[in-house]
Amino acid sequence: MGRIAAPYAVRGWVKVQAFTEYLDSLLDYPVWHLGKAGRWHEYEVLEARVHSQHLIARLAGVDDRNAAEALQGHEVAVARAERPPAEEGEYYWDDLVGLEVVNLAGESLGRVAEMLETGAHDIMKVVAGEQERLIPFTDPIIRAVNVEAGRIEVDWGRDW
């Protein structure tokens, strides 16, 4: 749901780049899970607020700039059970990663390796072996998403 971008000031605050639709969505969660290289740790959020185009937060146990610097680059997540269900036609990015992407001809284009945010729309990074494709996650390209079946159908040519 975000990433620790940098330390903020000298008292252990961190600057957070949010990947949520609304900048302040992470403020709804009193506990964040921070992880890097598959190792996750739970942190209580003592204070947090919107600051410019980022969030700034003070986390339990992070009491100085050195401790904040050690968290730089960590991903920010919340427990799945704490998140509200996605509305119809909307998806959490982590539910899309790993899904197979198939075009209208039934050809597999690979699997979603990552979701990217741009100013215009979200992009799926689809990987098949050595080949990577960047496919816009927008109408009319996305024809169907079936998370349960592990599949996204797209109007996208194999040679595009």
Order of alpha helices (4+ residues) and beta strands (2+ residues): beta-beta-beta-beta-beta-alpha-beta-alpha-beta-beta-beta-beta-beta-beta
